[in-house]
C-alpha cells in the first residue's frame, strides 16, 4: 500500500502542521468556519476536528456519575458532548469549507460509523486518539481502509505501542505516523520528554511527530528542531473562550509562529555535511586576521617571529602560515602594521 498522501508527506521538507480545532468550535458552525478561514490564511496544512457523538464517547452511566458537574454556559457533561458533537451534514459542510479555503479537512475517529463517514469524505488520513491506542478492534477497522494512520501515543507504554502497530500491520497497513503525546492538559515541562520522539523512531522505525498540549509555542518549536515530522496543536481564536481546550490551545499568533518559525528552524538545520558557503568564504577576508608588521621592517631583513603580529583584515598571509615566513628575506621596506603579502618576500 502506498497512498498519494503518504508519498507526498515523506517527500515534504517541512513538518506537517495539524491545527486541532477539536471541540473548540463549541458547537457553532460559523465559529468553526471562521477558524478554518484563519488557518488557511496562516498556511496551516490541515484543520482537524473530532468525530464523536454522545453515544460513541462516554457510556450513559458515566454521564450520570458526572451529572453534578455543570458548566454555567453549556450545562452537564452530557449536554456539552451533545452540543459539541458534529453531525454527518456538519462534517460535509466543514469539509466543503476546507476545500474552498485550500486546507485539508481531517478528523479523529472514535467509532466504526465515523470511520466510514470520513472515508466517504475522502480524508487524507485517519487520526486515532491516544485513548484508542489499546483498542485493537478500532485499529484493525481503520487499518483495513488503506489510508495513512496518524496514531497518538499518550498514556501508552512501548509494549502497548508495539501491539497497536502490529495490529495495524497485520491488517495490511504500513503507513503509520506516530505522535509522541503527553495526555495532560497542560503538562509540566519536565513531563513532556521530547527525547521520546527519538525513542519511538529508533524502536519502531516509523515517522514520528508530536501532539502538543503545552502552553504557547516553545515546545512545538523544540520538537521541530528535534525532527518532528508532524506537529499537532489545539487551535482557538480566543484562549479565554468558554469550552474544553481553549486555554491550552494556540491562537492565531501562536500558530503563525509555529508554522513560520518552524520553517526557519528546518532551513537552519541544514545538512550533516560540513561545508563553508561561498558567502562565508568571502567573509574570511574581513573577519579573519592576517600577518602584519610588528614595527617597521627594512628591505633585506630576515624575518623573526617578533617582527610579526596578527590583525584584521584577512587578505594577507594567514596566521597558520607564519612558520613559512620565519627566516625569509623581505624584498622592500614594510611599514608598521602593514599587511604582509607573499610578494613582499624573496
VEXLO-771495 format. One record per residue (C-alpha): x, y, z; residue number from 1; residue in three letters. Coordinates in pm, 1 decimal, decimal comma. Example, Ala and Ser with C-alpha at 12.3 -4.5 7.8 and 13.67 -1.06 7.14 Angstrom:
! residues 2
{{1230,0; -450,0; 780,0}; 1; "ALA"}
{{1367,0; -106,0; 714,0}; 2; "SER"}
! end
This chain:
! residues 346
{{0,0; 0,0; 0,0}; 1; "UNK"}
{{126,4; 344,2; -87,6}; 2; "UNK"}
{{-111,4; 639,5; -84,9}; 3; "UNK"}
{{-53,9; 973,8; -250,5}; 4; "UNK"}
{{-73,6; 1148,0; 85,0}; 5; "UNK"}
{{195,0; 932,3; 243,1}; 6; "UNK"}
{{427,1; 966,2; -57,9}; 7; "UNK"}
{{393,0; 1344,9; -56,9}; 8; "UNK"}
{{426,8; 1350,3; 320,8}; 9; "UNK"}
{{755,2; 1157,4; 310,4}; 10; "UNK"}
{{890,7; 1394,0; 44,6}; 11; "UNK"}
{{797,5; 1707,2; 240,5}; 12; "UNK"}
{{1092,0; 1905,5; 382,0}; 13; "UNK"}
{{883,4; 2074,5; 649,9}; 14; "UNK"}
{{673,4; 1932,1; 933,5}; 15; "UNK"}
{{305,4; 1880,9; 857,4}; 16; "UNK"}
{{111,9; 2115,4; 1087,5}; 17; "UNK"}
{{-229,7; 1998,7; 1205,3}; 18; "UNK"}
{{-444,2; 2253,0; 1386,5}; 19; "UNK"}
{{-674,7; 2055,8; 1613,1}; 20; "UNK"}
{{-995,3; 2257,5; 1627,2}; 21; "UNK"}
{{-1147,7; 1957,8; 1803,5}; 22; "UNK"}
{{-1444,7; 2083,8; 2002,4}; 23; "UNK"}
{{-1320,7; 2442,8; 2018,7}; 24; "UNK"}
{{-1597,9; 2541,1; 1778,5}; 25; "UNK"}
{{-1828,7; 2497,1; 2082,2}; 26; "UNK"}
{{-2098,4; 2354,8; 1855,4}; 27; "UNK"}
{{-2111,7; 2674,7; 1649,6}; 28; "UNK"}
{{-2067,1; 2609,8; 1278,9}; 29; "UNK"}
{{-1999,9; 2974,5; 1197,8}; 30; "UNK"}
{{-1719,9; 2979,1; 1454,1}; 31; "UNK"}
{{-1580,5; 2656,5; 1304,0}; 32; "UNK"}
{{-1577,7; 2815,7; 958,8}; 33; "UNK"}
{{-1400,8; 3127,5; 1087,2}; 34; "UNK"}
{{-1133,1; 2903,1; 1238,5}; 35; "UNK"}
{{-1087,7; 2723,9; 906,1}; 36; "UNK"}
{{-1051,0; 3055,9; 726,1}; 37; "UNK"}
{{-797,9; 3176,4; 981,2}; 38; "UNK"}
{{-588,6; 2860,7; 947,9}; 39; "UNK"}
{{-596,9; 2884,0; 570,4}; 40; "UNK"}
{{-460,5; 3237,4; 592,7}; 41; "UNK"}
{{-179,9; 3109,9; 815,3}; 42; "UNK"}
{{-87,3; 2843,6; 554,4}; 43; "UNK"}
{{-158,4; 2563,7; 800,3}; 44; "UNK"}
{{-164,3; 2217,0; 642,3}; 45; "UNK"}
{{-477,4; 2071,4; 799,4}; 46; "UNK"}
{{-777,8; 2168,7; 1009,4}; 47; "UNK"}
{{-871,8; 1875,8; 1231,1}; 48; "UNK"}
{{-1199,1; 1805,9; 1404,4}; 49; "UNK"}
{{-1311,0; 1520,4; 1630,5}; 50; "UNK"}
{{-1576,9; 1279,8; 1509,2}; 51; "UNK"}
{{-1776,3; 1152,9; 1804,6}; 52; "UNK"}
{{-2132,4; 1162,2; 1930,6}; 53; "UNK"}
{{-2288,0; 1143,0; 2273,6}; 54; "UNK"}
{{-2317,8; 766,5; 2229,2}; 55; "UNK"}
{{-1966,2; 694,2; 2097,4}; 56; "UNK"}
{{-1761,6; 888,3; 2353,0}; 57; "UNK"}
{{-1890,0; 802,6; 2704,5}; 58; "UNK"}
{{-2131,6; 544,0; 2839,6}; 59; "UNK"}
{{-2459,0; 659,7; 2990,5}; 60; "UNK"}
{{-2356,6; 562,9; 3344,5}; 61; "UNK"}
{{-2058,3; 798,7; 3326,7}; 62; "UNK"}
{{-2288,2; 1084,3; 3229,6}; 63; "UNK"}
{{-2498,3; 1009,1; 3538,9}; 64; "UNK"}
{{-2185,0; 988,0; 3752,2}; 65; "UNK"}
{{-2074,6; 1333,3; 3634,7}; 66; "UNK"}
{{-2422,0; 1488,9; 3631,2}; 67; "UNK"}
{{-2345,7; 1706,2; 3936,2}; 68; "UNK"}
{{-2074,4; 1891,3; 3744,0}; 69; "UNK"}
{{-2249,8; 2164,3; 3546,6}; 70; "UNK"}
{{-2090,6; 2425,8; 3320,6}; 71; "UNK"}
{{-2262,8; 2762,7; 3354,5}; 72; "UNK"}
{{-2278,1; 2811,9; 2977,7}; 73; "UNK"}
{{-2306,2; 2459,0; 2837,0}; 74; "UNK"}
{{-2475,4; 2256,8; 3110,7}; 75; "UNK"}
{{-2390,5; 1898,8; 3215,0}; 76; "UNK"}
{{-2118,3; 1687,7; 3056,0}; 77; "UNK"}
{{-2383,6; 1500,4; 2856,8}; 78; "UNK"}
{{-2529,5; 1826,5; 2730,0}; 79; "UNK"}
{{-2183,8; 1959,0; 2640,2}; 80; "UNK"}
{{-2090,5; 1647,1; 2445,8}; 81; "UNK"}
{{-2420,8; 1658,0; 2259,2}; 82; "UNK"}
{{-2378,8; 2027,9; 2176,8}; 83; "UNK"}
{{-2014,3; 1995,0; 2069,8}; 84; "UNK"}
{{-2066,2; 1686,0; 1851,4}; 85; "UNK"}
{{-2081,9; 1722,9; 1473,8}; 86; "UNK"}
{{-2348,1; 1557,5; 1260,7}; 87; "UNK"}
{{-2272,5; 1399,1; 925,1}; 88; "UNK"}
{{-2412,8; 1705,3; 749,2}; 89; "UNK"}
{{-2186,8; 1924,2; 967,3}; 90; "UNK"}
{{-1887,0; 1717,9; 856,0}; 91; "UNK"}
{{-1981,0; 1760,2; 491,2}; 92; "UNK"}
{{-2028,7; 2134,1; 533,3}; 93; "UNK"}
{{-1692,6; 2175,0; 708,0}; 94; "UNK"}
{{-1515,5; 1954,8; 453,2}; 95; "UNK"}
{{-1652,4; 2172,3; 172,0}; 96; "UNK"}
{{-1545,6; 2487,4; 354,2}; 97; "UNK"}
{{-1193,6; 2348,0; 393,2}; 98; "UNK"}
{{-1183,5; 2268,9; 21,5}; 99; "UNK"}
{{-1294,5; 2622,6; -60,9}; 100; "UNK"}
{{-1015,6; 2759,1; 159,5}; 101; "UNK"}
{{-740,9; 2526,4; 30,8}; 102; "UNK"}
{{-674,6; 2348,6; 358,4}; 103; "UNK"}
{{-704,2; 1975,3; 426,5}; 104; "UNK"}
{{-1001,0; 1855,8; 629,9}; 105; "UNK"}
{{-936,3; 1571,9; 872,9}; 106; "UNK"}
{{-1073,6; 1434,6; 1197,0}; 107; "UNK"}
{{-1009,6; 1195,2; 1484,5}; 108; "UNK"}
{{-1227,0; 884,4; 1471,9}; 109; "UNK"}
{{-1398,8; 717,3; 1765,4}; 110; "UNK"}
{{-1631,6; 456,1; 1611,8}; 111; "UNK"}
{{-1674,5; 238,8; 1303,2}; 112; "UNK"}
{{-1958,0; 459,0; 1173,2}; 113; "UNK"}
{{-1738,5; 767,0; 1195,8}; 114; "UNK"}
{{-1456,9; 588,7; 1014,4}; 115; "UNK"}
{{-1695,6; 504,0; 729,1}; 116; "UNK"}
{{-1826,3; 860,9; 717,8}; 117; "UNK"}
{{-1476,2; 1010,0; 696,2}; 118; "UNK"}
{{-1381,8; 759,0; 429,3}; 119; "UNK"}
{{-1671,1; 888,9; 218,4}; 120; "UNK"}
{{-1537,5; 1240,0; 271,7}; 121; "UNK"}
{{-1200,9; 1123,3; 133,6}; 122; "UNK"}
{{-990,8; 1244,6; 426,1}; 123; "UNK"}
{{-614,8; 1228,8; 354,5}; 124; "UNK"}
{{-552,4; 1023,2; 669,0}; 125; "UNK"}
{{-723,9; 883,0; 975,3}; 126; "UNK"}
{{-623,8; 1027,0; 1312,3}; 127; "UNK"}
{{-656,3; 788,7; 1606,3}; 128; "UNK"}
{{-650,9; 947,8; 1950,5}; 129; "UNK"}
{{-437,1; 824,2; 2239,5}; 130; "UNK"}
{{-744,1; 684,6; 2416,2}; 131; "UNK"}
{{-772,3; 416,2; 2145,2}; 132; "UNK"}
{{-409,7; 304,4; 2144,1}; 133; "UNK"}
{{-521,9; -14,5; 2322,6}; 134; "UNK"}
{{-838,4; -64,3; 2111,9}; 135; "UNK"}
{{-734,7; -333,2; 1859,5}; 136; "UNK"}
{{-1082,2; -365,0; 1705,6}; 137; "UNK"}
{{-1091,7; 2,0; 1604,8}; 138; "UNK"}
{{-725,3; -4,3; 1498,8}; 139; "UNK"}
{{-789,2; -302,8; 1273,6}; 140; "UNK"}
{{-1102,5; -148,3; 1124,5}; 141; "UNK"}
{{-918,1; 172,6; 1039,1}; 142; "UNK"}
{{-616,2; -16,0; 904,9}; 143; "UNK"}
{{-832,7; -201,8; 652,1}; 144; "UNK"}
{{-937,0; 129,6; 495,6}; 145; "UNK"}
{{-587,2; 152,0; 342,9}; 146; "UNK"}
{{-525,2; 515,4; 430,9}; 147; "UNK"}
{{-239,8; 668,6; 623,9}; 148; "UNK"}
{{-289,6; 646,0; 1000,3}; 149; "UNK"}
{{-162,8; 908,9; 1243,4}; 150; "UNK"}
{{-162,0; 748,4; 1587,3}; 151; "UNK"}
{{-114,6; 938,2; 1914,3}; 152; "UNK"}
{{69,7; 753,0; 2190,6}; 153; "UNK"}
{{-32,1; 941,0; 2506,9}; 154; "UNK"}
{{-62,3; 720,8; 2819,3}; 155; "UNK"}
{{92,1; 432,8; 2622,8}; 156; "UNK"}
{{384,1; 207,3; 2712,9}; 157; "UNK"}
{{628,0; 86,2; 2447,5}; 158; "UNK"}
{{463,8; -256,3; 2469,2}; 159; "UNK"}
{{119,3; -107,1; 2402,5}; 160; "UNK"}
{{251,9; 94,8; 2110,3}; 161; "UNK"}
{{415,6; -218,5; 1971,5}; 162; "UNK"}
{{89,8; -413,6; 1994,4}; 163; "UNK"}
{{-103,0; -129,7; 1826,9}; 164; "UNK"}
{{144,3; -115,8; 1538,6}; 165; "UNK"}
{{137,1; -492,5; 1496,2}; 166; "UNK"}
{{-243,6; -483,6; 1482,2}; 167; "UNK"}
{{-228,9; -223,0; 1206,3}; 168; "UNK"}
{{45,1; -408,6; 1015,7}; 169; "UNK"}
{{-138,6; -742,5; 1035,7}; 170; "UNK"}
{{-436,7; -578,9; 869,0}; 171; "UNK"}
{{-234,3; -477,2; 565,0}; 172; "UNK"}
{{-145,3; -118,3; 650,2}; 173; "UNK"}
{{213,1; 0,5; 697,8}; 174; "UNK"}
{{157,0; 373,4; 654,0}; 175; "UNK"}
{{169,3; 478,8; 1017,7}; 176; "UNK"}
{{295,0; 801,8; 1171,3}; 177; "UNK"}
{{333,2; 800,5; 1549,2}; 178; "UNK"}
{{281,9; 1112,5; 1756,3}; 179; "UNK"}
{{460,8; 1142,6; 2087,7}; 180; "UNK"}
{{198,8; 1280,9; 2323,7}; 181; "UNK"}
{{150,6; 1354,9; 2693,2}; 182; "UNK"}
{{-218,5; 1332,8; 2781,1}; 183; "UNK"}
{{-214,6; 1605,5; 3045,9}; 184; "UNK"}
{{-367,6; 1949,5; 2979,0}; 185; "UNK"}
{{-124,0; 2121,2; 3015,5}; 186; "UNK"}
{{174,9; 1906,0; 3117,6}; 187; "UNK"}
{{464,5; 2039,1; 3321,6}; 188; "UNK"}
{{774,2; 2092,0; 3106,9}; 189; "UNK"}
{{960,9; 1809,6; 3281,2}; 190; "UNK"}
{{678,6; 1568,8; 3187,6}; 191; "UNK"}
{{699,4; 1632,0; 2813,5}; 192; "UNK"}
{{1011,9; 1423,6; 2737,7}; 193; "UNK"}
{{1067,3; 1524,5; 2376,3}; 194; "UNK"}
{{1351,0; 1271,4; 2359,7}; 195; "UNK"}
{{1075,0; 1010,3; 2344,0}; 196; "UNK"}
{{1037,5; 1105,1; 1976,1}; 197; "UNK"}
{{1386,1; 964,1; 1919,7}; 198; "UNK"}
{{1295,7; 656,7; 2124,9}; 199; "UNK"}
{{986,2; 591,2; 1913,3}; 200; "UNK"}
{{1173,7; 638,0; 1586,8}; 201; "UNK"}
{{1463,9; 415,8; 1691,7}; 202; "UNK"}
{{1236,0; 146,5; 1835,3}; 203; "UNK"}
{{971,7; 123,6; 1563,3}; 204; "UNK"}
{{1140,0; 276,6; 1256,4}; 205; "UNK"}
{{838,6; 490,6; 1163,4}; 206; "UNK"}
{{798,4; 866,0; 1108,9}; 207; "UNK"}
{{740,3; 1040,9; 1441,8}; 208; "UNK"}
{{576,0; 1372,1; 1524,9}; 209; "UNK"}
{{447,2; 1549,3; 1833,4}; 210; "UNK"}
{{97,3; 1618,0; 1961,1}; 211; "UNK"}
{{128,3; 1913,9; 2195,2}; 212; "UNK"}
{{-78,7; 2013,9; 2496,9}; 213; "UNK"}
{{165,5; 2267,2; 2642,7}; 214; "UNK"}
{{104,3; 2639,6; 2671,6}; 215; "UNK"}
{{246,6; 2859,0; 2393,8}; 216; "UNK"}
{{474,4; 2768,4; 2106,3}; 217; "UNK"}
{{817,6; 2699,8; 2260,0}; 218; "UNK"}
{{773,4; 2323,5; 2299,3}; 219; "UNK"}
{{641,4; 2255,2; 1946,5}; 220; "UNK"}
{{928,9; 2460,3; 1803,6}; 221; "UNK"}
{{1171,1; 2249,6; 2006,8}; 222; "UNK"}
{{1002,3; 1936,3; 1870,7}; 223; "UNK"}
{{1051,3; 2064,4; 1516,6}; 224; "UNK"}
{{1419,0; 2126,7; 1589,0}; 225; "UNK"}
{{1444,8; 1766,9; 1712,5}; 226; "UNK"}
{{1296,9; 1627,6; 1392,0}; 227; "UNK"}
{{919,3; 1603,8; 1443,3}; 228; "UNK"}
{{758,7; 1534,3; 1105,8}; 229; "UNK"}
{{410,2; 1631,4; 1228,6}; 230; "UNK"}
{{304,4; 1897,1; 1477,4}; 231; "UNK"}
{{-48,7; 1872,2; 1611,9}; 232; "UNK"}
{{-168,7; 2160,5; 1829,0}; 233; "UNK"}
{{-512,1; 2259,2; 1957,7}; 234; "UNK"}
{{-634,5; 2580,7; 1796,6}; 235; "UNK"}
{{-866,6; 2858,5; 1908,2}; 236; "UNK"}
{{-949,6; 3213,1; 1809,9}; 237; "UNK"}
{{-966,0; 3316,4; 2177,3}; 238; "UNK"}
{{-787,2; 3139,0; 2464,9}; 239; "UNK"}
{{-1033,4; 3289,2; 2713,9}; 240; "UNK"}
{{-1339,0; 3147,7; 2538,2}; 241; "UNK"}
{{-1560,6; 2910,7; 2738,1}; 242; "UNK"}
{{-1523,4; 2544,5; 2642,8}; 243; "UNK"}
{{-1289,7; 2248,1; 2682,8}; 244; "UNK"}
{{-948,6; 2312,8; 2530,9}; 245; "UNK"}
{{-923,6; 2686,5; 2458,3}; 246; "UNK"}
{{-679,5; 2759,3; 2742,4}; 247; "UNK"}
{{-420,9; 2505,9; 2618,6}; 248; "UNK"}
{{-467,2; 2594,4; 2251,9}; 249; "UNK"}
{{-262,2; 2801,7; 2012,7}; 250; "UNK"}
{{-426,6; 3119,4; 1891,5}; 251; "UNK"}
{{-358,3; 3283,5; 1555,4}; 252; "UNK"}
{{-38,9; 3448,0; 1680,4}; 253; "UNK"}
{{95,9; 3123,9; 1829,5}; 254; "UNK"}
{{10,5; 2920,7; 1520,6}; 255; "UNK"}
{{176,2; 3176,3; 1296,5}; 256; "UNK"}
{{497,4; 3137,3; 1499,1}; 257; "UNK"}
{{480,2; 2756,9; 1490,0}; 258; "UNK"}
{{432,9; 2748,5; 1112,6}; 259; "UNK"}
{{674,1; 3021,2; 1003,1}; 260; "UNK"}
{{944,2; 2992,5; 1268,3}; 261; "UNK"}
{{923,2; 2615,7; 1231,3}; 262; "UNK"}
{{1011,8; 2652,8; 863,9}; 263; "UNK"}
{{1306,7; 2872,9; 959,3}; 264; "UNK"}
{{1425,0; 2605,9; 1201,7}; 265; "UNK"}
{{1413,8; 2335,7; 934,2}; 266; "UNK"}
{{1601,1; 2558,1; 688,8}; 267; "UNK"}
{{1859,7; 2636,9; 956,3}; 268; "UNK"}
{{1912,2; 2269,7; 1048,1}; 269; "UNK"}
{{2057,1; 2214,1; 702,3}; 270; "UNK"}
{{2299,4; 1930,8; 634,2}; 271; "UNK"}
{{2517,1; 1700,0; 843,7}; 272; "UNK"}
{{2794,1; 1760,2; 590,2}; 273; "UNK"}
{{3036,5; 2033,5; 698,7}; 274; "UNK"}
{{3052,9; 2295,4; 424,8}; 275; "UNK"}
{{3168,6; 2656,2; 413,5}; 276; "UNK"}
{{2947,1; 2863,1; 186,0}; 277; "UNK"}
{{3078,8; 3098,8; -78,9}; 278; "UNK"}
{{2939,9; 3388,1; 123,6}; 279; "UNK"}
{{3128,8; 3273,8; 431,9}; 280; "UNK"}
{{3448,2; 3221,3; 232,1}; 281; "UNK"}
{{3418,9; 3582,4; 118,0}; 282; "UNK"}
{{3360,7; 3688,1; 478,8}; 283; "UNK"}
{{3701,9; 3549,5; 572,7}; 284; "UNK"}
{{3863,1; 3846,4; 401,7}; 285; "UNK"}
{{3709,3; 4083,4; 654,5}; 286; "UNK"}
{{3667,8; 3870,5; 966,1}; 287; "UNK"}
{{3992,8; 3671,4; 982,3}; 288; "UNK"}
{{4338,1; 3802,1; 1071,0}; 289; "UNK"}
{{4645,6; 3837,1; 851,7}; 290; "UNK"}
{{5015,1; 3862,4; 936,6}; 291; "UNK"}
{{5116,4; 4229,1; 983,6}; 292; "UNK"}
{{5448,1; 4402,0; 1054,4}; 293; "UNK"}
{{5513,4; 4447,8; 1426,2}; 294; "UNK"}
{{5704,8; 4770,9; 1368,8}; 295; "UNK"}
{{5882,9; 4899,5; 1056,3}; 296; "UNK"}
{{6069,5; 4629,0; 864,2}; 297; "UNK"}
{{6357,4; 4730,2; 633,8}; 298; "UNK"}
{{6433,9; 4579,3; 297,1}; 299; "UNK"}
{{6669,8; 4283,3; 336,2}; 300; "UNK"}
{{6552,2; 4196,2; 688,8}; 301; "UNK"}
{{6543,9; 3826,6; 768,7}; 302; "UNK"}
{{6212,8; 3781,5; 943,2}; 303; "UNK"}
{{6187,3; 3668,5; 1305,4}; 304; "UNK"}
{{5873,0; 3580,0; 1499,7}; 305; "UNK"}
{{5894,7; 3904,9; 1698,4}; 306; "UNK"}
{{5875,9; 4104,8; 1373,2}; 307; "UNK"}
{{5523,1; 3978,7; 1314,4}; 308; "UNK"}
{{5173,1; 4021,6; 1460,3}; 309; "UNK"}
{{4818,9; 3917,6; 1356,8}; 310; "UNK"}
{{4531,7; 4159,4; 1284,2}; 311; "UNK"}
{{4228,3; 4201,2; 1060,9}; 312; "UNK"}
{{4151,7; 4201,2; 770,1}; 313; "UNK"}
{{4227,7; 3855,4; 634,3}; 314; "UNK"}
{{4355,5; 3949,7; 289,0}; 315; "UNK"}
{{4725,0; 3879,9; 351,9}; 316; "UNK"}
{{4933,3; 3583,7; 470,3}; 317; "UNK"}
{{4723,1; 3376,2; 711,4}; 318; "UNK"}
{{4828,6; 3324,6; 1076,6}; 319; "UNK"}
{{4858,7; 2948,6; 1026,9}; 320; "UNK"}
{{5117,9; 3016,1; 752,3}; 321; "UNK"}
{{5353,2; 3226,4; 969,3}; 322; "UNK"}
{{5608,2; 2946,2; 1003,2}; 323; "UNK"}
{{5677,1; 2978,3; 630,0}; 324; "UNK"}
{{5773,5; 3345,8; 675,2}; 325; "UNK"}
{{6029,7; 3294,5; 953,0}; 326; "UNK"}
{{6385,2; 3306,2; 813,2}; 327; "UNK"}
{{6272,0; 3453,5; 478,3}; 328; "UNK"}
{{6407,5; 3785,8; 344,1}; 329; "UNK"}
{{6193,1; 4094,9; 287,3}; 330; "UNK"}
{{6237,7; 4243,2; -61,7}; 331; "UNK"}
{{6125,6; 4602,0; 21,6}; 332; "UNK"}
{{6050,5; 4826,0; 318,5}; 333; "UNK"}
{{5728,2; 4737,5; 506,0}; 334; "UNK"}
{{5555,7; 4995,3; 726,4}; 335; "UNK"}
{{5444,5; 4930,5; 1084,2}; 336; "UNK"}
{{5108,3; 4741,4; 1099,7}; 337; "UNK"}
{{5107,9; 4686,8; 722,0}; 338; "UNK"}
{{4970,6; 4358,3; 588,4}; 339; "UNK"}
{{5247,1; 4123,9; 476,3}; 340; "UNK"}
{{5184,2; 3963,9; 137,2}; 341; "UNK"}
{{5369,1; 3676,2; -24,8}; 342; "UNK"}
{{5503,5; 3911,2; -291,1}; 343; "UNK"}
{{5683,1; 4105,3; -14,2}; 344; "UNK"}
{{5910,7; 3806,4; 44,5}; 345; "UNK"}
{{6207,1; 3682,4; -160,9}; 346; "UNK"}
! end
